[in-house]
Amino acid sequence: MNIKYKAVYSVISLILASGSSMTQANSSEQEVDKQIEVVSIFGQRNQLETATGSATVLDQETLEQFEFDDIHRVLQSVPGVYVREEDGFGLRPNIGLRGATTERSSKVAIMEDGVLIAPAPYAAPAAYYFPLISRMSQVEVFKGPSAILYGPNTVGGAINMVSRPIPNQYMAGQSGGIDISAGEFGYEKLHGYYSLGLGETSFLIEGAHIASDGFKEFVNNQDTGFEKNEVLFKASYVPTNSQFEQFLTFKAGLSNEESNETYLGLTDQDFETRPYYRYAASQNDLMDWEHYQFQLSHFIEFNDETTLYTQLYHREFDRDWDRLSGFVSSRTMQTILTLPERGLNTAFMQVLDGSRNSLSASENLVFSNNDRRYVSQGFETKLSTQQTFWYMDITLDTGLRIHRDEVERNHRAEFLAMTDGTLEKTDVTDEQVTLNKDVAKAIATYVNTKLEYGYWTASAGLRMEFIEGEHNDLMTMEIKENRDTVLLPGLGLFYKLNADSGLLFGVNKGFVPNSPGQDDGVDPEESWNYELGYRYSSSETQGEVIGFFNDYRNLKGSCTLSSGYCQTLDQEFNGGEVDIFGLEASVSQSIELSSTMLLPVKLAYTHTQSEFQTEFDSSFSQWGLVKVGDELPYLPEHQLSLEVGLNGEKWRVNTLLKFVSAMKEAAGDDTELSGFETDELVQLDLSASYQLNQNIKLYGKVDNVTDELIIVSRRPFGARPNKPRQVSVGVKYEF
């Protein structure tokens, strides 16, 4: 572990050890609730029940049930969410909502405390950075017309993660906790936090470390794991003598990751005999990144009806992604891995495996040193007012975002030869592959009105995005500029049938902007999204059944190496008209078995179908030669999640069963993966905890209890496995 992180964790541990339990003031709890409500999509349960769009909120208790570190596993119980596994740990999440492409989560508005967290949300939104889910207190998933409040991507919806709030303790109180866990594959977690209240000012410091040796194997037992660290500092000022209720919050964070991950998978034949093996050609692959964030927020309540919330934010993300790209030969990696016994592919496979040396220049390997630097910064504010007019409760939200982000790419190719199972540098000079800078500037504003009258709740809104992009190729000195202005309306209705149930309807326009530097013939992604459903909510039972239909006027694909072979990196493609439709259903209930024992049950199901409405031939590797009626890749027809628990006074046991049907690897014909599918997944997770006393809790969990083994994807290059069974135990101490 890095020395600076060791020091931070040592300080946290010493502070926690010296702390004592303090009684929280009521005003402190109310202030914490206010802070959570401000940064949440949904601040109160009543808002969720009458929301004019489908929504799921995973609170802290839910997040702690299975102690997942992988955002993929956290979201698996949410209907309408799709993931494509890649590394087994969720280091590079691929998340989609209602059919929006999962590739690097680039078409979902993903936020932390209401601020977009993609490295460059407009210029390069691929989620190579993702925060540790272990330090979040709440995860919110929203699909429907309210997506227009967040943008710029509104085709699927929004995911907001709420970080730990700062307790505002007027009695100079303190609180904290530490979580230590260890398990198979060298897994380790150390997570601690400490908060201190000094009258009007409160502070929070939090540190987290998660690492693993990895579950894949080299012949020489080389490490295939990862290490992630985060340190977060928050300070809050709540004046007691102010004319208005208000608070000021400052947040600063530093995080880093080193992961010995690779884009290189296996042939199907090798997967059958040694599914967790890694070829020798990937021995030098390494992702190394650092992320910095600074955020200043101000909330003021002018009166009972009007509030203003303003945020300034600045994020920097530096990543070095050094990995195998392919051979000097023009033969693609996917072709070699898909047909390993055909012709010269046999010799290339032997080089990949290290059983044969490179005997010619075409058999030498291309190693990519992909360095990128991202900056995302801006200002956003939201004014909210509530009025009563003619027996109608009216809420008016208006917002403004002024944003700038950029990405600098410096990609170099290094040429290596396989020699006795080791990669050695050849005498060929390194080659500059990419040297460019993309900048995006955006002004976004929205207005949204919510009316409540009798049994009716209605919301209507309009979002406007004005986006300017500039692509500067520093190798050719060519500059491309593009501009786009779009209006995105949305409408939602909720009709209360009785005190416990109601009907909802929503429609909104979906949009994903073009990245800087795209050709004039590439259109932005646009869709019209519809939903119609029924919601039931009582003190014991909550449930939803919602049908959705997304009518894409133009679907867009983006050429990234994580999506497979592509000729021009970051080139975007038109996919024409596509229909995506399906059904989402969820129900949860707690059955009281006795005065001290509960049986909570949660069920979530998603049925999805998709059809291309136009015929075309694309060089995008996930599409190929598409005919009318072809299905989208990586969109399962059926998904099911079933959670069953048993809760006593001091103990809990939870099981989670997940089913995902097979998914196509390519939509059409004439691509390397045409006709291939991922395997069907049936996965069982188990967790248990025991509250030893007021401060100490013991817990244990087993991920993938049955040790289910499947091919989750053949992208980027070759078959990739899910994470095998992993057992871990931990202890939490809080005061």
Secondary structure, DSSP 4 states (H G I P E B T S, - for coil): --HHHHHHHHHHHHHHHH----PPPHHHHHHHHHHHHHHSS--SHHHHHT-SSEEEEE-HHHHHHHT---HHHHGGGSTTEEE--SSSS-SS--EEETT---GGGTTSEEEETTEE-SSBTTTB---S----GGGEEEEEEEESGGGGGT-S--SS-EEEEEEPPPP--TT--EEEEEEEEEETTTEEEEEEEEEEEETTEEEEEEEEEEEE--S-B-TT-----EEEEEEEEEEEE--SS-SSEEEEEEEEEEEEEEE---SB-B-HHHHHH-TTB--GGGTT-EEEEEEEEEEEEEEEE-SSSEEEEEEEEEEEEEEEEEEEEEESSS--HHHHHHSTTSTTHHHHHHHHHTSS---SGGGSEEEEEEEEEEEEEEEEEEEEEEEEETTEEEEEEEEEEEEEEEEEEEEEEEEEEEETTEEEE-SSPPEEEEEEEEEEEEEEEEEEEEEEETTEEEEEEEEEEEEEEEEEETTTTEEEEEEEEEEEEEEEEEEESSSSEEEEEEEEEEEEPPPTT--TTPPPEEEEEEEEEEEEE-SSEEEEEEEEEEEEEEEEEE--GGGS--SSTT-EEEEEEEEEEEEEEEEEEEEEEETTEEEEEEEEEEEEEEEE-S-EE--STTTSEE-TTPPPTT--SEEEEEEEEEE-SSEEEEEEEEEE---BS-SSBSSTTTT-BPPPEEEEEEEEEEE-SSSEEEEEEEESTT----EEE-TTBSBEEPP--EEEEEEEEE-
